[in-house]
Amino acid sequence: MGGAQVLILLYFVYTATCNEQLKIRFQWKELDYDFTTPALRQQAIDTGNFIPKNNIPMGLEIFQDKLFITVPRWRQGVPASLNYVDLKDTNNTSPKLKPYPSWAAHSGSKPTEIISPFRTRIDRCSRLWVLDNGKIGSLESVPTIYPPSIIVYDLTSDNLIRKYEIPQNQVKQDSGFANIAIEDSDCQKTYAYLGDVGKAGLVVYSWEKNESWRISHHFFYPDPLACEYNVKGLTFNWTDAIFGMGISGPNPDGFSTLYFHPMSSYYEFKVSTEYLRNESVAETNFEAFQNLGTRGPNSQSSASFLDQKTGVLFYSLVNLNAVACWKTSNKEYLMKNQGRIYMDDETMVYPTDIKVDYNDNLWVLSNKLPVWMYSNLNPDEVNFRVFSAPVINAISHTACDVTARSDILQKFDKFGNKVKNITKNIASVFNSSAISSSSTSLIVIAIVASFIAYVVPN
């Protein structure tokens, strides 16, 4: 066995132990919608109201038996930009999207009730918060622009309970509101934090006061040394500002901690919401914003989400086609303290959104966004995937593991079974009679190294 084959074996051992945490729940080659009749679907195609290749899922959220999926109107031909699929339907892994709350909310007079949301968030009070970017055709020559807004639905009745347009003085020329975090320990005194990825800033909205204000800080801006990306062989430059946000539960002082990062950056930051809930307080406490540290090279991240029960912050690594994590109880934000949940250059190309539901399950959406934007997706292969796993399983045997460590011999037995299964699958590749003693040593080293990585979080 040559050195290259040894490396292949090591790769199989490593990826098998790294990639089993998340399971694919849904996958699509192209998105389709649950039109009332086949004739209405064909009519939508004929009139250009439905152009399948122009539809790409961007955000996800979960409530009981509904998996919500946003489809921004970046290009023409998106019939509904907020949808859901039924989680009770376990017979279909590529279900048609059902518009939420109805077809009427996405059609008719302009502007429609829902225009073009990127991401959503469901709070503890059974309210669905929809951050509507307000832009139609932003990737086309002449976009249509409406004021960005927050749209809130009561999920117990599916009724619209509030729509709040962000004031014009808080929206800049190149603003793009792409992500939302909710501080919801009190249903009446709830705060929403809206990241402006296009023109670095944070808009804070008070549910009780029904008003908002804009906060600026240099930590919201992109790092000019982190603006180059390479995904699936495509090299491009983005100057995306504050994007990923994860919010903790209440601290002893009653405020939460907002963890955040610009997308074009390698660094993570945090600030207490004490300094965000009041505009003047934020402006006079510039030093309250803290730099936690770096994720390492090539580690630009889009979405993030903090699981308040375990204190684990999950985040995407878009250049690496991976999802990673960090325990917020850890005093140091260093590479060695960050765990890798899932990594795959085929199934996890561009992880675009991450959530943890109220049943303690981790959800991830991947969508090949750069390929969709700068090239063409192949309609004959799977392009969009939704992954899921219980949080405890997802973080097991990573640097984020919060469970008590079991006996190392039990781990070795479990790992040994994994290696047996892997070697059975790839045995036909190798000619065992040709294995030299030096190659055998390399294989042993590879397996031992993989076991150490499996047992000891790095």
C-alpha positions as CSV (number, residue, x, y, z in Angstrom):
1,M,0.0,0.0,0.0
2,G,1.4,3.4,-1.0
3,G,1.5,6.5,1.0
4,A,-1.4,8.0,-1.0
5,Q,-3.6,5.0,-0.1
6,V,-2.7,5.4,3.5
7,L,-3.8,9.0,3.4
8,I,-7.0,7.9,1.7
9,L,-7.6,5.5,4.6
10,L,-6.9,8.2,7.1
11,Y,-9.4,10.5,5.3
12,F,-12.1,7.8,5.5
13,V,-11.4,7.2,9.2
14,Y,-11.5,10.9,10.0
15,T,-14.6,11.9,8.0
16,A,-16.5,8.9,9.2
17,T,-16.1,10.0,12.8
18,C,-16.6,13.7,12.0
19,N,-19.7,13.5,9.8
20,E,-22.0,11.2,11.6
21,Q,-23.3,13.9,14.0
22,L,-25.8,15.4,11.6
23,K,-28.3,13.5,9.4
24,I,-30.0,14.8,6.3
25,R,-33.7,15.4,6.8
26,F,-34.7,17.0,3.6
27,Q,-33.0,17.6,0.2
28,W,-34.0,19.2,-3.1
29,K,-32.6,19.4,-6.6
30,E,-34.9,22.4,-7.2
31,L,-37.5,24.0,-5.0
32,D,-41.2,23.6,-5.9
33,Y,-44.4,24.9,-4.3
34,D,-47.7,23.5,-3.3
35,F,-49.8,25.3,-5.8
36,T,-53.6,24.9,-5.5
37,T,-53.8,23.1,-8.8
38,P,-51.4,22.0,-11.5
39,A,-53.0,24.5,-13.9
40,L,-52.1,27.4,-11.5
41,R,-48.5,26.1,-11.3
42,Q,-48.2,26.0,-15.1
43,Q,-49.7,29.5,-15.3
44,A,-47.1,30.8,-12.8
45,I,-44.4,29.3,-15.0
46,D,-45.8,30.7,-18.2
47,T,-46.1,34.2,-16.7
48,G,-42.7,34.2,-15.1
49,N,-44.1,34.3,-11.6
50,F,-42.4,30.9,-10.9
51,I,-38.9,30.3,-12.4
52,P,-37.6,27.3,-10.5
53,K,-33.9,28.0,-11.0
54,N,-34.3,31.4,-9.4
55,N,-35.5,30.0,-6.1
56,I,-32.9,29.3,-3.4
57,P,-33.6,28.6,0.4
58,M,-31.8,31.0,2.7
59,G,-33.2,30.6,6.2
60,L,-34.9,28.1,8.4
61,E,-36.8,28.0,11.6
62,I,-38.8,25.3,13.5
63,F,-42.0,25.4,15.4
64,Q,-43.7,22.2,16.5
65,D,-44.5,20.3,13.3
66,K,-43.5,23.1,10.9
67,L,-40.1,23.7,9.3
68,F,-40.1,27.3,8.0
69,I,-37.9,28.1,5.0
70,T,-37.3,31.6,3.5
71,V,-36.7,32.1,-0.2
72,P,-35.6,35.7,-0.8
73,R,-36.7,37.4,-4.0
74,W,-33.2,38.1,-5.2
75,R,-34.3,37.3,-8.7
76,Q,-37.7,37.3,-10.4
77,G,-39.8,34.2,-10.3
78,V,-40.2,33.5,-6.6
79,P,-43.9,32.9,-5.9
80,A,-43.6,32.9,-2.1
81,S,-40.7,34.0,0.1
82,L,-41.8,32.5,3.5
83,N,-42.9,28.9,3.5
84,Y,-43.0,25.8,5.5
85,V,-42.9,22.0,5.2
86,D,-44.8,19.5,7.4
87,L,-42.4,17.7,9.7
88,K,-45.0,15.0,10.3
89,D,-44.7,13.9,6.6
90,T,-41.8,11.5,6.9
91,N,-42.5,9.9,3.5
92,N,-41.1,12.7,1.4
93,T,-37.6,14.0,1.6
94,S,-38.1,16.6,-1.1
95,P,-41.5,18.1,-0.1
96,K,-43.2,21.0,-1.9
97,L,-43.1,24.4,0.0
98,K,-46.3,25.6,1.4
99,P,-46.6,29.5,1.6
100,Y,-47.0,31.0,5.0
101,P,-49.4,32.2,6.3
102,S,-51.2,31.9,2.9
103,W,-50.8,32.5,-0.8
104,A,-52.5,35.8,-0.3
105,A,-49.7,37.2,1.8
106,H,-47.3,36.8,-1.1
107,S,-49.4,38.0,-4.0
108,G,-51.9,40.6,-5.0
109,S,-51.5,44.3,-4.6
110,K,-47.9,45.7,-4.2
111,P,-46.2,45.7,-1.9
112,T,-47.4,42.3,-0.7
113,E,-47.6,41.5,3.0
114,I,-44.3,39.6,2.9
115,I,-41.7,40.9,0.4
116,S,-38.3,39.2,0.7
117,P,-37.2,37.9,4.1
118,F,-33.8,36.3,4.6
119,R,-34.1,34.9,8.1
120,T,-36.7,34.4,10.8
121,R,-36.8,33.7,14.6
122,I,-39.5,32.1,16.8
123,D,-39.5,33.3,20.4
124,R,-40.6,31.7,23.6
125,C,-44.0,33.4,23.3
126,S,-45.0,31.5,20.1
127,R,-44.3,34.5,17.9
128,L,-42.7,34.3,14.5
129,W,-40.4,37.3,13.8
130,V,-39.8,37.8,10.1
131,L,-37.0,40.2,9.1
132,D,-38.1,41.4,5.7
133,N,-35.3,42.9,3.6
134,G,-37.8,44.6,1.4
135,K,-35.8,44.2,-1.9
136,I,-37.0,42.4,-5.0
137,G,-34.5,41.6,-7.8
138,S,-31.5,42.8,-5.9
139,L,-29.3,40.7,-8.2
140,E,-30.9,42.1,-11.3
141,S,-30.3,45.3,-13.1
142,V,-33.3,47.3,-11.8
143,P,-34.3,46.1,-8.3
144,T,-37.6,47.1,-6.6
145,I,-36.9,48.5,-3.1
146,Y,-39.5,48.8,-0.3
147,P,-38.7,49.8,3.3
148,P,-37.3,46.9,5.4
149,S,-39.5,45.7,8.1
150,I,-40.2,43.4,11.0
151,I,-43.3,41.2,10.6
152,V,-44.6,39.3,13.6
153,Y,-47.1,36.4,13.5
154,D,-48.9,34.7,16.3
155,L,-48.2,31.0,15.6
156,T,-51.1,29.8,17.7
157,S,-53.5,31.5,15.2
158,D,-51.2,32.3,12.2
159,N,-52.5,35.9,12.4
160,L,-50.4,38.9,11.7
161,I,-50.1,40.8,14.9
162,R,-47.6,43.6,14.0
163,K,-45.7,45.0,11.1
164,Y,-43.0,47.6,11.9
165,E,-41.2,49.5,9.2
166,I,-37.6,50.4,10.1
167,P,-37.4,54.2,10.1
168,Q,-35.8,55.8,7.1
169,N,-33.0,57.4,9.2
170,Q,-31.9,53.9,10.4
171,V,-31.6,52.5,6.8
172,K,-28.6,53.4,4.7
173,Q,-28.2,53.4,1.0
174,D,-26.6,50.0,0.8
175,S,-28.4,48.5,3.9
176,G,-29.2,44.8,3.8
177,F,-30.9,43.3,6.9
178,A,-30.0,39.6,6.8
179,N,-30.2,38.3,10.3
180,I,-32.2,38.7,13.5
181,A,-31.7,37.7,17.2
182,I,-34.4,37.9,19.8
183,E,-34.1,38.6,23.6
184,D,-37.3,37.1,24.9
185,S,-37.1,36.4,28.6
186,D,-40.1,38.7,29.0
187,C,-42.8,38.5,26.3
188,Q,-43.8,42.1,26.7
189,K,-40.3,43.5,27.1
190,T,-38.8,41.7,24.2
191,Y,-36.0,43.1,22.1
192,A,-35.0,42.3,18.5
193,Y,-31.5,42.8,17.2
194,L,-31.2,43.3,13.4
195,G,-27.8,43.0,11.7
196,D,-27.1,45.3,8.7
197,V,-24.8,43.3,6.6
198,G,-24.6,45.8,3.9
199,K,-23.9,49.0,5.9
200,A,-22.3,47.9,9.2
201,G,-24.8,48.6,12.0
202,L,-27.2,47.1,14.5
203,V,-30.8,48.2,14.7
204,V,-32.4,47.4,18.1
205,Y,-36.2,47.2,18.3
206,S,-38.3,47.3,21.5
207,W,-41.6,45.4,21.4
208,E,-43.0,47.2,24.4
209,K,-42.2,50.7,23.0
210,N,-42.7,49.8,19.3
211,E,-39.7,51.8,18.4
212,S,-36.1,51.2,17.2
213,W,-32.7,52.8,17.2
214,R,-29.4,52.2,15.3
215,I,-26.1,51.5,17.0
216,S,-22.7,51.7,15.3
217,H,-19.3,50.1,16.4
218,H,-16.2,49.3,14.5
219,F,-16.5,45.7,15.5
220,F,-19.5,45.5,13.1
221,Y,-17.4,46.2,10.1
222,P,-15.7,43.7,7.7
223,D,-12.0,42.9,8.0
224,P,-10.4,43.9,4.7
225,L,-8.0,40.9,5.1
226,A,-10.9,38.5,5.2
227,C,-13.0,39.5,2.2
228,E,-11.7,36.8,-0.2
229,Y,-13.7,33.6,-0.4
230,N,-13.3,30.3,-2.3
231,V,-16.3,28.0,-2.4
232,K,-16.5,25.0,-4.8
233,G,-13.7,26.4,-6.9
234,L,-15.2,29.8,-7.2
235,T,-13.2,32.8,-5.9
236,F,-15.0,36.0,-5.1
237,N,-14.8,39.0,-2.7
238,W,-17.5,40.0,-0.3
239,T,-17.4,42.9,2.2
240,D,-20.2,41.7,4.4
241,A,-20.5,43.3,7.8
242,I,-22.2,42.1,11.0
243,F,-24.0,38.9,10.2
244,G,-23.8,36.0,12.7
245,M,-25.6,36.6,16.0
246,G,-26.3,34.4,19.0
247,I,-27.9,35.5,22.2
248,S,-27.6,34.0,25.7
249,G,-30.3,33.7,28.3
250,P,-30.5,36.3,31.1
251,N,-27.4,36.8,33.1
252,P,-27.6,37.5,36.8
253,D,-28.0,41.2,36.1
254,G,-31.1,40.5,34.0
255,F,-29.4,41.3,30.7
256,S,-28.2,38.9,28.0
257,T,-25.0,38.6,26.1
258,L,-25.0,39.1,22.3
259,Y,-22.3,37.2,20.5
260,F,-21.7,38.4,17.0
261,H,-19.3,38.6,14.0
262,P,-19.1,40.3,10.6
263,M,-19.2,37.7,7.9
264,S,-16.0,38.9,6.3
265,S,-14.0,38.4,9.5
266,Y,-12.2,35.7,11.4
267,Y,-13.1,37.1,14.8
268,E,-15.9,36.7,17.4
269,F,-17.2,39.6,19.6
270,K,-19.6,40.0,22.4
271,V,-21.5,42.7,24.3
272,S,-24.1,42.8,27.1
273,T,-27.5,43.9,25.9
274,E,-27.4,46.4,28.8
275,Y,-25.4,48.6,26.3
276,L,-27.8,47.9,23.4
277,R,-31.2,48.6,24.9
278,N,-30.4,52.3,25.2
279,E,-28.9,54.2,22.3
280,S,-27.1,56.8,24.4
281,V,-25.7,54.1,26.8
282,A,-24.2,52.3,23.8
283,E,-22.6,55.4,22.4
284,T,-20.9,56.3,25.8
285,N,-19.7,52.8,26.5
286,F,-17.6,51.9,23.5
287,E,-15.3,49.7,25.4
288,A,-18.2,47.4,26.5
289,F,-17.9,45.6,23.2
290,Q,-15.2,42.9,23.6
291,N,-13.1,41.0,21.1
292,L,-13.1,37.3,22.1
293,G,-10.5,36.0,19.6
294,T,-10.1,34.3,16.3
295,R,-11.5,31.2,14.6
296,G,-8.3,30.8,12.6
297,P,-7.4,31.3,9.0
298,N,-10.0,30.9,6.2
299,S,-12.8,30.9,8.8
300,Q,-15.3,33.4,7.6
301,S,-18.7,32.6,9.1
302,S,-22.2,33.5,8.1
303,A,-25.0,32.4,10.5
304,S,-24.5,31.5,14.1
305,F,-26.9,30.4,16.9
306,L,-26.5,30.1,20.7
307,D,-28.1,27.1,22.4
308,Q,-29.1,28.6,25.7
309,K,-29.5,25.2,27.5
310,T,-25.9,24.0,26.8
311,G,-24.3,27.4,26.3
312,V,-22.8,26.2,23.0
313,L,-22.4,28.7,20.2
314,F,-22.8,27.1,16.8
315,Y,-21.6,28.7,13.6
316,S,-21.0,28.0,9.9
317,L,-17.6,28.0,8.2
318,V,-18.5,28.8,4.7
319,N,-15.0,28.5,3.1
320,L,-14.5,25.1,4.8
321,N,-18.0,23.7,4.1
322,A,-18.3,23.0,7.8
323,V,-20.3,23.7,11.0
324,A,-18.3,24.4,14.2
325,C,-19.0,25.2,17.8
326,W,-17.6,26.8,21.0
327,K,-18.7,26.6,24.6
328,T,-19.4,30.0,25.9
329,S,-18.4,28.8,29.4
330,N,-14.9,28.5,28.1
331,K,-12.8,31.5,29.1
332,E,-10.7,31.4,25.9
333,Y,-11.9,31.6,22.3
334,L,-9.1,29.8,20.7
335,M,-8.9,27.3,17.8
336,K,-8.1,24.4,20.2
337,N,-11.3,25.1,22.1
338,Q,-13.5,25.0,19.1
339,G,-15.2,21.8,17.9
340,R,-16.1,20.7,14.4
341,I,-19.7,19.3,14.1
342,Y,-19.8,18.5,10.4
343,M,-17.6,19.0,7.4
344,D,-18.3,17.8,3.8
345,D,-17.3,19.2,0.5
346,E,-20.4,17.8,-1.2
347,T,-23.3,17.9,1.2
348,M,-22.4,20.9,3.3
349,V,-21.4,23.4,0.5
350,Y,-22.2,26.8,2.0
351,P,-24.0,26.3,5.3
352,T,-26.3,29.3,5.3
353,D,-28.4,29.0,8.5
354,I,-28.3,27.4,11.9
355,K,-31.0,27.0,14.5
356,V,-31.7,25.0,17.7
357,D,-35.4,24.3,18.3
358,Y,-37.3,24.2,21.6
359,N,-36.9,20.4,21.6
360,D,-33.1,20.7,21.7
361,N,-32.5,19.7,18.1
362,L,-29.8,21.4,16.0
363,W,-30.8,22.3,12.4
364,V,-28.6,23.4,9.5
365,L,-29.4,24.5,6.0
366,S,-26.8,24.3,3.1
367,N,-27.6,25.8,-0.3
368,K,-24.5,26.3,-2.6
369,L,-25.2,30.0,-2.7
370,P,-22.0,31.1,-4.5
371,V,-22.5,28.5,-7.2
372,W,-26.1,29.8,-7.6
373,M,-24.9,33.4,-7.7
374,Y,-21.8,33.2,-9.9
375,S,-22.4,30.0,-12.0
376,N,-25.2,27.5,-12.4
377,L,-26.6,24.8,-10.2
378,N,-27.1,21.4,-11.8
379,P,-30.8,20.6,-11.7
380,D,-30.0,16.9,-11.9
381,E,-28.1,16.8,-8.6
382,V,-29.1,17.7,-5.0
383,N,-28.3,21.3,-4.3
384,F,-30.2,22.2,-1.0
385,R,-30.1,20.1,2.2
386,V,-31.5,20.4,5.7
387,F,-29.6,18.6,8.4
388,S,-30.7,17.8,12.0
389,A,-29.6,16.0,15.1
390,P,-30.2,16.3,18.9
391,V,-27.8,19.0,20.2
392,I,-26.2,16.5,22.7
393,N,-25.4,14.1,19.8
394,A,-24.1,16.9,17.6
395,I,-21.6,18.1,20.1
396,S,-20.6,14.6,21.4
397,H,-16.9,14.0,21.4
398,T,-16.1,17.5,20.3
399,A,-14.6,20.4,22.2
400,C,-18.2,21.5,23.0
401,D,-19.2,18.2,24.7
402,V,-21.1,19.0,27.9
403,T,-21.8,15.4,29.0
404,A,-19.7,13.5,31.5
405,R,-16.8,11.6,29.9
406,S,-17.2,7.8,29.8
407,D,-14.5,5.3,30.4
408,I,-11.8,5.5,27.7
409,L,-12.0,1.8,27.1
410,Q,-15.6,2.1,26.2
411,K,-14.7,4.8,23.7
412,F,-12.0,2.6,22.3
413,D,-14.4,-0.2,21.8
414,K,-16.9,2.1,20.1
415,F,-14.1,3.6,17.9
416,G,-12.8,0.2,17.1
417,N,-16.2,-0.8,15.7
418,K,-16.2,2.3,13.5
419,V,-12.8,1.4,12.1
420,K,-14.0,-2.1,11.4
421,N,-16.9,-0.9,9.5
422,I,-14.8,1.6,7.5
423,T,-12.1,-0.9,6.6
424,K,-14.8,-3.4,5.5
425,N,-16.2,-0.8,3.1
426,I,-12.8,0.1,1.6
427,A,-11.0,-3.3,1.8
428,S,-11.6,-4.0,-1.9
429,V,-9.5,-0.9,-2.8
430,F,-6.3,-2.4,-1.3
431,N,-4.3,-5.5,-2.0
432,S,-3.5,-6.7,1.5
433,S,-0.7,-9.0,0.3
434,A,1.2,-5.9,-0.9
435,I,1.2,-4.0,2.4
436,S,4.7,-3.3,3.5
437,S,5.8,-3.0,7.1
438,S,6.3,0.7,6.8
439,S,2.8,1.2,5.3
440,T,1.4,-0.9,8.1
441,S,3.1,1.4,10.6
442,L,1.6,4.4,8.9
443,I,-1.9,2.9,9.1
444,V,-1.5,2.2,12.8
445,I,-0.3,5.8,13.4
446,A,-3.3,7.0,11.3
447,I,-5.8,5.0,13.3
448,V,-4.2,5.9,16.7
449,A,-4.2,9.6,15.7
450,S,-7.8,9.4,14.7
451,F,-8.7,7.7,18.0
452,I,-7.0,10.5,19.9
453,A,-8.9,13.1,17.9
454,Y,-12.1,11.1,18.6
455,V,-11.5,10.8,22.4
456,V,-9.9,14.1,23.2
457,P,-11.7,17.2,21.9
458,N,-9.4,19.7,20.2
